Amino acid sequence: SKELDLKLASEVVSEKKIKMLKSKDLVSLTGYTHGGCSPIGMKHKFPTIIDDSAKNFNTIYFSGGKIGYQVELKLDDLSKIIDFRLAHITK
């Protein structure tokens, strides 16, 4: 029911301004296609920020790397696979 607030997200990662990647740049930077981008297994290591509302749920869902594939994990289990931070980044 919320959406990413780029201004809040830029503050969290200490950048003046951030923007969404263009679809044409997605594969070369992440290794994933539009609709299948996952925080797990990216080509390059990017900071992963998850909205702090995720801590209110037993599990969260995120892309499994292909369109139509989803992964369900507890935040504690996800932290064993990737580094991420929780922060308020939605409005």
ZIQUI-V506733 format. One record per pair of residues at least 24 apart in sequence whose C-alpha atoms are under 10 Angstrom apart, sorted by the first residue. I is the first residue (numbers start at 0). J is the second residue. D is the distance in Angstrom with one decimal. If there is no record, write none. Layout:
# ZIQUI-V506733
i=I j=J d=D
i=I j=J d=D
This chain:
# ZIQUI-V506733
i=0 j=89 d=9.7
i=0 j=90 d=9.2
i=1 j=50 d=10.0
i=1 j=88 d=9.6
i=1 j=89 d=6.0
i=1 j=90 d=5.7
i=2 j=50 d=9.9
i=2 j=88 d=8.4
i=2 j=89 d=5.3
i=2 j=90 d=5.8
i=3 j=50 d=8.6
i=3 j=87 d=9.5
i=3 j=88 d=5.9
i=3 j=89 d=4.5
i=3 j=90 d=6.6
i=4 j=87 d=9.1
i=4 j=88 d=5.6
i=4 j=89 d=4.9
i=4 j=90 d=5.9
i=5 j=88 d=7.5
i=5 j=89 d=8.3
i=5 j=90 d=9.7
i=6 j=88 d=8.2
i=6 j=89 d=9.5
i=7 j=86 d=9.0
i=7 j=87 d=7.2
i=7 j=88 d=5.1
i=7 j=89 d=7.3
i=7 j=90 d=8.8
i=8 j=48 d=8.0
i=8 j=49 d=9.8
i=8 j=50 d=9.3
i=8 j=86 d=8.3
i=8 j=87 d=7.9
i=8 j=88 d=5.1
i=8 j=89 d=8.1
i=9 j=88 d=8.8
i=10 j=88 d=9.0
i=11 j=48 d=8.2
i=11 j=84 d=9.3
i=11 j=85 d=9.6
i=11 j=86 d=7.1
i=11 j=87 d=8.3
i=11 j=88 d=7.8
i=12 j=46 d=7.7
i=12 j=47 d=9.4
i=12 j=48 d=8.4
i=12 j=84 d=9.9
i=12 j=86 d=9.9
i=30 j=64 d=9.0
i=31 j=64 d=6.4
i=31 j=65 d=7.5
i=31 j=66 d=9.7
i=32 j=64 d=8.1
i=32 j=65 d=7.5
i=32 j=66 d=8.2
i=33 j=64 d=9.7
i=33 j=65 d=8.8
i=33 j=66 d=8.1
i=34 j=62 d=8.0
i=34 j=64 d=8.4
i=34 j=65 d=7.2
i=34 j=66 d=5.4
i=34 j=67 d=8.3
i=34 j=68 d=9.7
i=35 j=61 d=9.3
i=35 j=62 d=5.8
i=35 j=63 d=6.8
i=35 j=64 d=4.6
i=35 j=65 d=4.2
i=35 j=66 d=4.7
i=35 j=67 d=7.6
i=35 j=68 d=7.6
i=35 j=69 d=9.0
i=36 j=61 d=8.9
i=36 j=62 d=6.2
i=36 j=63 d=7.6
i=36 j=64 d=5.4
i=36 j=65 d=7.2
i=36 j=66 d=8.4
i=37 j=61 d=6.8
i=37 j=62 d=4.9
i=37 j=63 d=5.9
i=37 j=64 d=5.1
i=37 j=65 d=8.3
i=37 j=68 d=9.9
i=37 j=69 d=9.2
i=37 j=70 d=9.3
i=38 j=62 d=7.8
i=38 j=63 d=8.7
i=38 j=64 d=8.5
i=38 j=77 d=9.8
i=38 j=80 d=9.8
i=38 j=81 d=7.8
i=38 j=82 d=9.6
i=38 j=83 d=9.2
i=39 j=63 d=7.9
i=39 j=64 d=7.9
i=39 j=77 d=9.1
i=39 j=80 d=7.5
i=39 j=81 d=6.8
i=39 j=82 d=9.8
i=40 j=64 d=8.3
i=40 j=80 d=9.5
i=40 j=81 d=8.9
i=44 j=81 d=9.7
i=44 j=82 d=9.7
i=45 j=82 d=9.6
i=45 j=83 d=9.6
i=46 j=81 d=9.8
i=46 j=82 d=7.8
i=46 j=83 d=6.8
i=46 j=84 d=8.2
i=47 j=81 d=8.3
i=47 j=82 d=6.9
i=47 j=83 d=4.7
i=47 j=84 d=6.5
i=47 j=85 d=8.7
i=48 j=82 d=9.1
i=48 j=83 d=5.6
i=48 j=84 d=4.9
i=48 j=85 d=5.8
i=48 j=86 d=6.7
i=48 j=87 d=9.1
i=48 j=88 d=8.2
i=49 j=74 d=9.8
i=49 j=83 d=7.0
i=49 j=84 d=6.2
i=49 j=85 d=4.9
i=49 j=86 d=6.4
i=49 j=87 d=8.1
i=49 j=88 d=7.7
i=49 j=89 d=9.6
i=50 j=84 d=8.4
i=50 j=85 d=5.6
i=50 j=86 d=5.2
i=50 j=87 d=5.3
i=50 j=88 d=5.5
i=50 j=89 d=6.7
i=51 j=84 d=8.5
i=51 j=85 d=4.8
i=51 j=86 d=4.8
i=51 j=87 d=5.3
i=51 j=88 d=7.7
i=51 j=89 d=8.9
i=52 j=85 d=8.3
i=52 j=86 d=8.4
i=52 j=87 d=7.6
i=52 j=88 d=9.4
i=52 j=89 d=9.0
i=53 j=85 d=8.0
i=53 j=86 d=9.6
i=54 j=85 d=8.2
